[in-house]
Each structure stands twice: as C-alpha cells, then as structure tokens.
Amino acid sequence: MSRMPALTVSEERGVRTLHVGGEAIQSSMRIADPFALELDYTRCMMAFLLFHPRPRRALKIGLGGGSLPKFFWRRLPRLHTRVVELDARVVEVARAQFHLPPEDARLSVEIGDGAHALAPECCDLLVVDAFADEHPPAALVSQAFFDAAWLALEAPGALVLNLMNDDAKLCERIGRVERAFGGAVLALPALTDPNVIVIALKGAPRAVAWDALERRAHALEKRFGLPLARYVPRLKRMNRFDAGALIIVPEGGGA
C-alpha cells in the first residue's frame, strides 16, 4: 500500500499555504480575504469565462485548499459545484483552515478518484487541477480521460486543465486534449506562476474577434476583480490567430 504524502500548512505575510508531499505550493489563501483567488494561476483558470460565461454545473477534480470552489460559491450564485478529491485529509484541512464552506445546494464535496467521476453530460464546466508528486496523475492526462471529458460536457461547455510549463510532456498532453475536442483547444500561460492553463471548448465558435474578447475581458474584470484583460494578449503566445480574431477551431477541425 502506497504511503500518503505529508500535508503541511504554512503562513507568511498574511497568506496561508497548503503543501502536499513537499514544499511545492498546492493552494494559498489570503487570511484577510479568504474567498479571493490569491495565486495567479487560479485567476488564469477563470479565463474560461471569456468563452463560457454562464456555467450551470461544474465538476472540479482536485480540491487543494478549495480556492476555485470557494470563488464559484461566493461569486457565481447560479453555479452548482461538485468537487471530487482523492485524499480525505485534504478535505479536512480545507474545511478547518481554508474556509471551505459547508455543503449546501450549490456545493458538494466527495472523496473519490476523479478519473472515475465522469459521466455523459454530467456538467458544462469541468475543472481539473490535481497533482501527485508535482506531476498530474497519469489517469487524469490520458487519452481515455480526455475522451471521457468530451462526453461528460454538455454543449456549450468547457474543460479547464492546469499544467506546468516545465512539464516535459506538455505538448503531448495538449495534443491529447486536441484529439478529444476536435482541435477546439486554447493554451494560456499564467502571468507570473509557472503554469499553463488549457481551455478546451465544446460547442464553440470557430473564432472570436479580438475586440469582442477585449470587451468581455474588461466587463468580467470589472465584475470579478480578475486581471482578465491582461490574459487576452497572452492568448497569442500558444494559439492560432490572425489580425482580427483568435482562432478556436482550425480548418478541418471540429468534433
């Protein structure tokens, strides 16, 4: 039987941080503002709102300190979030030290394997942020998982996946998502954290005009206080585009 990694919590300059199995940061929370998104990469994950602004049912695989489920619960009142976390100790720490709200009609948390949590059309927002020993579990980055993720999403829907920019298999993993989603996949490097956020879309338009994206970003930034306008130009770093639009689905793509 494999030994579970150690969980530790540290505090520095008003920020509480969860570590799993070492010094790597799994989740951080500003104690004075526990429902805000403290880490840049979590704010970057919210860029899915540029393409899927009104999610109704979210499935979140991996809890950590609960930063995104807390934000969903506080700021997206029409969204129901189901969280699946493998380690019961993580849930206990999130509730005891990271202000995870009690379960209610809009938030449920269960212990289980996220690789087995998918069912056809069970959500329209699937968020995957799970790591083991600083790498994503193999079952959560397999072709079979991404194929199941496509089936799990209603249309319109979005898969949001957190990866690391120094992952030797980054391109391979993104390629698997592209195969599952007919190429309708965007990759967005975080502003300061060493993360790449992958946003795969079901039922997406083939392209979105830059001026439309900028208008959406400014409106969402005003509403949520997230730096979404700064993410729009960064979409040019890893994706197809022309002078007028961001290309979401390549020619010949589509699923």
N, C-alpha and C positions, 0 to 999 in steps of 0.2 A: 504494500500500500504506500503510495507516494505521500511524502510529508508536506503538509500545507505550509505555504510561505508565511513568514512572520509579518504581522501587522503592527505598524508603529504610527504614532501621531506626533507631529512636532508643531511648535508655534514660534513665529518670528515676526516682529514688526506688525502685529495685529492680524497675521494671516495664519490660519491653522491648515496643516497639510497632512494628507494621508499617504503613507508609504507602504508598499506591499512587496516583501521579499528583498528589500534593499533600500538604497537612498533615492531611487527614481520616484518622481512625484506622480502619484495616481490621481490626486484631487486636491484642490486648495479652496479655502473659503475665507473671505474677509470677515472677521468676527463681528465687526460693527455693521455689516451688510450681508447677512448670510444667504440671501436669495439672489444676489448678484453673481454674474459669471466672472470669477477672478482671473482665470487663466485665458490667455489669448486664444488657444486652440479651441476652447469651448465656445467662445464668441464666434470664431470662424465657422464652427459647425452650424451655427444658426443661419449661415448664408443660404441654407436651403429655402428660407422664406422668400428669397428673391425669385424662386421658381415654383414654389408650392406654398403659397401664403396662408392657406386656411386648412391646416391638417385637422382631422377629426379624431383619429385613433392612432396612437403611437405605440410602438413596441420598442423598448430600449433594452439592449443586451449589454450587460455590464453596468453595475451601479456606481462603484467607487464611493466618493462622498456624496453622490446624488446631485451634483451641480445642475445638470441639464433637467432631470425630472423636477427638481425644485423650481427652476426657472419656468418650465412649462406650467407647473401647478399654479404659480403666482401670476404669470403674465399671459398665459393662453387659456382663459377660463372655459373655452368650448372644447378643449382637447382632453381626451381621456388617455392616460399613460399607463401602460403595463410594463413593469420592469422585471427582467429575469436575471438573477445574479447567482453564480455558482457557489459562492462562499457565504455561508450564513453569518460568519463573523463580520464580514463587510457590512451586511445589513445592520447588525447590532451597532457597529461603530458609527455608521451614517445616522442612525436614529439618536444615539447617545451624544455624539459630539459634532455632527454636521447639520443639525436642524432639519433632518428629513421629516416631512410632515407625516402624521398618522394616515393610514389608508382611509380613503373615502370613495365617493362615487367617481372621482376623476383620477385617482392614483391607486394602483395596486402593485405590490411587490411580492415576488415569489422566488423561492430557492429552486434552482434547476439549471440545466445545461442549455444555454442559448442556442446551441446547434440543433436542438430538438424542439425549439419553441415555435417554429414557423408552421403556419397552416395556410391554405389558399385563401387569399383576400381577407386576412386577419387584421390588416392595418393599412393605413395610407401613408404612414411615416415609420420607417424602420431605421433605428439609430444603433450602430454597432461601435462600441468603444470598450474593448476588452483585451487585456494583455496578460500573458503569463511569462515571467522571467524576461520582461521588456520586449517580448515579441507577441504578436497576435496568435491565439491558439490556432493550430492548423485547420481544425474543423470549421472555424469561422472565416477562413480566407480560401476555402476550397471552391472548385468549380461547382460542386454539388450544392454548397451552401448558397452561392450567388444565384444559381438557377432557381433554388427554392425561394430566395428573396424576391425574385421577379414574380413568382406565383403568389407570394404572400401579400404583395401590394395590390391594393385597388388602384384604378386609374381615375384621375391623376394621383400619382404617388411618388415618394422619394425615398431612396436609400441613402443614408449618411454614414460614412465609414471613416474612422480615424486610423491613419497610418503614420509611420515615422519617415522623415525624409532621408535618413541614412539606412533604410531597410534595403538590403541587397536584392530583395525580391519585389521591390516596389512596382516596377514596370510589369512584372509577371502578374502580380496581384491585380493591378488595374486592368490588365488585359483580360483577366477572367471576368471582371465585372462588365467590361465592354462586350464580351461574348454573350453574357446573360441578358444584357439590356439593349442589344442591338446597336451598340455604339453610343447610346444616349448617356454619356458619362462625362462629368467635368471633374477636374482635379484643381484644388485650390491650396496653395501653400499659405500657412499661417503667417501673420505679420512678424512675430518675434519668436514663437515657440518652434521647435524642430519637427513640426507635424505637417502632413499633407492630408487635407480633407477631401474625400471622394464623394461626389454627389451624383447618384445615378437616378435617372428620371423615367417614369412610366407614364405614357400619355403626354409627352412633352412636345412643344412645337419644335420644328427643325432648327429655328434660330430665334434669337431675341435681340432686338435693336439695342445698341449701346445707350441711346438716350432714354429708352424705356427702363433699362436696368438702373440707370443713374437716378431716375425719378423714384423708382421703387426703393432704392437703397436709402435715399435721403428721407423718404416718408417713414420707412421702417426704423431708421436711425433716430428720428425724432420720437417715434412711439416707444422704442425699447431701450434707447441709450446705448446701442451697439454700433461699432465702427464699420457698418456695412458699406458705406461709401468708399472706404479705403480698400475693401476687398474687390470691388468691381474691376479696377485696372489690373489687379493681380491675376484675374482670370485669363489674361493674355499670356501668362507665363507658361502654361501647360496645356492649353486648349486651342482648338481651331477657331479662327476669327477672320473677319475682313474689316474694312474701314467702317462699315455700317452696323455690323451685328456680331454677336457671339454665336458660333455655330454649335448647336447641341447635338444634332443628329447628322452624321456625314452622308454624303451622296451614297446611295445604295444601302444605307443603314436602316434601322427600324426593326422593331420586334413586335 
